[in-house]
Each structure stands twice: as C-alpha cells, then as structure tokens.
Amino acid sequence: MLKNIVILLLASALAAVLLIRHGDEHTHMVESAPVVPVPMPPAPVLPAPQPVTVLPEPTPPPHPITTLLREAHANTALAGAAIGFCLINAKGEIVLAEDADTAFIPASSLKTLTTATALEILGPDFRFNTELKSTTPIKDGIIQGALVISGGGDPMLAVGDLNSWAADLKQRGLTRVTGGIRGDGSLFQGSLYGDFWNWGDIGNGYGSGVSGLNLNHNRYIVMFRAGVSVGSPAELLGINLDIPDTNWKNEVTTGSAESGDGVVIHGGESTSAIHLRGTVPLGVAKFQVAGAVPDPVSLAAYLFRKALQSAGIQVGASKASAGQATHSLLQHSSPPLIEIVKSIHTTSDNHETECVFRMLGVKAGKPSAEVIREHWKTRGLDFIGLRMEDGCGLARADFIRPQDLARLQFLAGQGPQGVAYKASLLSKDGLKWKGGAMSGVRSFTGYVTGKSGEEFCFAFMVNHYTDGKAVSELSQRVMDAMLGL
C-alpha cells in the first residue's frame, strides 16, 4: 500500500514538471514572435539652409563743412596750413569737430575771452574812473602844492576831458598851482606792453601801451607826403600831438601807388627816439599813420599843464617831493563797460581790450589770465591748451583750441549777460561774430542761425598759411555752409 502511494506521488511530480516546461516553451514562443513594422509616411525633404546676407548700414554723406575742409586740405594754395573748426548746437552738443582739440593762435578772436568774462565779473555798467587830486586844497585861488592825475585805467580818456577839467578849475577860481602837475599810472603794474608783443608792433598805433593813466588811446597821428617817384624819400609833414623830448628819425620812402600802408614805427617804452620806416603809396599828398606814445603818463601831465595855461592858470615847476595828493577835486568816468565792449568787438582795439583785461586782475588781486580760467571753470569749461599772454590776441604766444573757443561762446550766450554779449558782436545775415587776423593767422568765432532756425556756436581757425586770398575764400564758403544748416 505504501509502495503504491510513493509511486503515485512520483507520477504526480513528473507530470507537474512536464507541465511547467510546456508553459516555459509557450511563453518563450510568444515573446520571441516577430514584430511586423507599421509602414510610416516618408519625412518631408527640407531645402538646404541658405547663407544670410547682412547688408552694411548705408554710409551717411559727410557734413558739408567737412567736405569743404577736406577740399581745403587738398588745395595747394593752403598746403601746410593748419585748419580747425568746431560747431556746437543749441543744446551744447558738438555737431562737428575738425582738428578742434588742437590749440591754434587765435589773434583777435581771443578778445572774446576778455570781454565775456568782464561782462560777467565787472558787469555791463562798470566804469573806469580818473580822478584829479591836489596835495593841498584851493585857498584864495591858489594850490600851494601839486595837482595829480590819478589814473583808473580808463582807455577812453581824451585830451578834451583834460581841457574840460581846466575850464572847470578856472570857473572855480583857481589862478595858480605852485607845485606843478604829476601823473599817476601805478594802477597797472609792469610794462606798458605785453611781454610777447613783437618789436614791429609796439611802436605802432594798434600796439599802443597800457598804463593806469592813458590818454587818446596812447596814440598819435603822423602825416607824410609821398615823394615824386617810387623809392624817393617821403616827407614828414607833422604829428597831431605835441610829444615833448622826442627825436623823430624819418626813413620812410615812396612805394608804388597800390602799395598801401607800408609804414612801420619802431618806438618803445619811455624812449625818446622813434624810427619811422617803410613806404607810403605814390601820389598821396597826406598819408596818415598811427603811432604809440612812448610815455603816456608824462604826456598826460604835460598836456594838462598846457590846458591849464591856456585857461589862464599859472603852473609852477613839477616837484617829485610835493607830498601826497589827498584832496579830491574832479572825477571823470568812462562810458559803461558794455559800450567799451561794443567798441572792442567793432574796432578790435587792442588798447581798450588790454585795459579791461588788466582791470580783471586788479579787481581780483591775481593775474588776469588766472581770473579768466577760474571763472569759466565754475561754469564747466576747463580750458585745455590755453595760453593767454595778453587779453587781446596780439601776442603770437597765445593759444586756444577751437573746441574751447566755441564752448566759451555757448556758455557766454547762456550766461547772465548773454543777451548783452551777443548784441555787442558784429552782426550780419544770421551771423554774430568776432574775427581775428594777423600775418599767417585768421579766425572767427560767434553764433550762426541757419535756415532751419536753430542757433549754433562756432569757432573757425586757420594758422600757418601763405595765401590770404585762399583763406578768405574758404572762410566765406564755411560761413555760407553754416547759414545753410
């Protein structure tokens, strides 16, 4: 029985094993059955990428003034010349700059630094004052002492003003001055002339010296008659002022009829010898040339003595030890500064400009050029490459960049005296300007209102040229181009 049971169990186990193997084989057959792929539509064929062509930005045409200046550099008549230009719009932005950060010799356009600064610091109503003093009061019609003309740096004092003083004193009963007449020009220290003014400038009227006491712009007029032929001596006809103790040496000859003013006067500070050289044009019977008075203080005292004597007032000999002049008798005031500035801009007078320039230094107690630098630095203009050896531009050692000169015009026009300053400049057809010229130097600065109605500030400067006609033509073309903006 037990044997049968064992056999039965073994048979059951064998059957189970066979069943399991059959299932494994079935499972293996299902997993390994081949997969029939489902057909897919073909992928679209994309075109090959094409290279992207980037077109360059169109090059704007050059500014018309740039074109003019490039043409000028190619002009053989201007070979070797230095040309600088700067244009600033109404917002203070630089529109165009051609060599504008190079310092140029400015000639008389430098005067605008002096005039614009003086209007803001001294004010348009400022006046120079000249005072007549005495060492003792008038008593019984007599001054027992000296009369002293105390100069206030006035560039506009004239002989007629001294004559008026003499008439006034006569009316007040003055009959005699025992101690003579003295002049005091000590307000402006140093030489009458700029240290860098040329020898050929300081004897001529445009280079007249600057003293604390000035008279008739410290100038005289000398008159010549041309000789009978070219090269023959010119005759010295006379001098319009009585300048004492002067030795006139006339070496002037006769030039061609088209030669113009070729006279050069060589003088100097306090000199007694004045050399007249050069030529006057053929055929002129009375040719006038301005010269510089060598000692303006002495001349003022001398001519006032003559005015007193002509009024019937006796004047004794001058005495250096006559005492201090403490009694004020009369005063004379110049025109207001704005009128002097207008004269400077109209006539480009160096003497007037230097008096204003030196007064800036006197009032501040420091060098005038330093006063100008400091003033505009507070307004945002820190001059680079600026050299001011005078205030008028007569010195060839003066330098300024066109960029700074144009910027000065912008700031001055926007400043507290902007309306007065602009109105004082020369004006024509949308231009307001101050020019400058000397041998090999030409410059212009100021304002221009173009056809668009916008106002621009500009500075245009040319140095080291030999053909003045070519520079004049270029200057006119630049002005016309600015008016067309």
C-alpha positions, 0 to 999 in steps of 0.5 A, a space after each residue: 500500500 505504501 509502495 503504491 502511494 510513493 509511486 503515485 506521488 512520483 507520477 504526480 511530480 513528473 507530470 507537474 514538471 512536464 507541465 511547467 516546461 510546456 508553459 516555459 516553451 509557450 511563453 518563450 514562443 510568444 515573446 520571441 514572435 516577430 514584430 511586423 513594422 507599421 509602414 510610416 509616411 516618408 519625412 518631408 525633404 527640407 531645402 538646404 539652409 541658405 547663407 544670410 546676407 547682412 547688408 552694411 548700414 548705408 554710409 551717411 554723406 559727410 557734413 558739408 563743412 567737412 567736405 569743404 575742409 577736406 577740399 581745403 586740405 587738398 588745395 595747394 594754395 593752403 598746403 601746410 596750413 593748419 585748419 580747425 573748426 568746431 560747431 556746437 548746437 543749441 543744446 551744447 552738443 558738438 555737431 562737428 569737430 575738425 582738428 578742434 582739440 588742437 590749440 591754434 593762435 587765435 589773434 583777435 578772436 581771443 578778445 572774446 575771452 576778455 570781454 565775456 568774462 568782464 561782462 560777467 565779473 565787472 558787469 555791463 555798467 562798470 566804469 573806469 574812473 580818473 580822478 584829479 587830486 591836489 596835495 593841498 586844497 584851493 585857498 584864495 585861488 591858489 594850490 600851494 602844492 601839486 595837482 595829480 592825475 590819478 589814473 583808473 585805467 580808463 582807455 577812453 580818456 581824451 585830451 578834451 576831458 583834460 581841457 574840460 577839467 581846466 575850464 572847470 578849475 578856472 570857473 572855480 577860481 583857481 589862478 595858480 598851482 605852485 607845485 606843478 602837475 604829476 601823473 599817476 599810472 601805478 594802477 597797472 603794474 609792469 610794462 606798458 606792453 605785453 611781454 610777447 608783443 613783437 618789436 614791429 608792433 609796439 611802436 605802432 598805433 594798434 600796439 599802443 601801451 597800457 598804463 593806469 593813466 592813458 590818454 587818446 588811446 596812447 596814440 598819435 597821428 603822423 602825416 607824410 607826403 609821398 615823394 615824386 617817384 617810387 623809392 624817393 624819400 617821403 616827407 614828414 609833414 607833422 604829428 597831431 600831438 605835441 610829444 615833448 623830448 622826442 627825436 623823430 628819425 624819418 626813413 620812410 620812402 615812396 612805394 608804388 601807388 597800390 602799395 598801401 600802408 607800408 609804414 612801420 614805427 619802431 618806438 618803445 617804452 619811455 624812449 625818446 627816439 622813434 624810427 619811422 620806416 617803410 613806404 607810403 603809396 605814390 601820389 598821396 599828398 597826406 598819408 596818415 599813420 598811427 603811432 604809440 606814445 612812448 610815455 603816456 603818463 608824462 604826456 598826460 601831465 604835460 598836456 594838462 599843464 598846457 590846458 591849464 595855461 591856456 585857461 589862464 592858470 599859472 603852473 609852477 615847476 613839477 616837484 617829485 617831493 610835493 607830498 601826497 595828493 589827498 584832496 579830491 577835486 574832479 572825477 571823470 568816468 568812462 562810458 559803461 563797460 558794455 559800450 567799451 565792449 561794443 567798441 572792442 568787438 567793432 574796432 578790435 582795439 587792442 588798447 581798450 581790450 588790454 585795459 579791461 583785461 588788466 582791470 580783471 586782475 586788479 579787481 581780483 588781486 591775481 593775474 588776469 589770465 588766472 581770473 579768466 580760467 577760474 571763472 569759466 571753470 565754475 561754469 564747466 569749461 576747463 580750458 585745455 591748451 590755453 595760453 593767454 599772454 595778453 587779453 587781446 590776441 596780439 601776442 603770437 604766444 597765445 593759444 586756444 583750441 577751437 573746441 574751447 573757443 566755441 564752448 566759451 561762446 555757448 556758455 557766454 550766450 547762456 550766461 547772465 549777460 548773454 543777451 548783452 554779449 551777443 548784441 555787442 558782436 558784429 552782426 550780419 545775415 544770421 551771423 554774430 561774430 568776432 574775427 581775428 587776423 594777423 600775418 599767417 593767422 585768421 579766425 572767427 568765432 560767434 553764433 550762426 542761425 541757419 535756415 532751419 532756425 536753430 542757433 549754433 556756436 562756432 569757432 573757425 581757425 586757420 594758422 600757418 598759411 601763405 595765401 590770404 586770398 585762399 583763406 578768405 575764400 574758404 572762410 566765406 564758403 564755411 560761413 555760407 555752409 553754416 547759414 545753410 544748416 
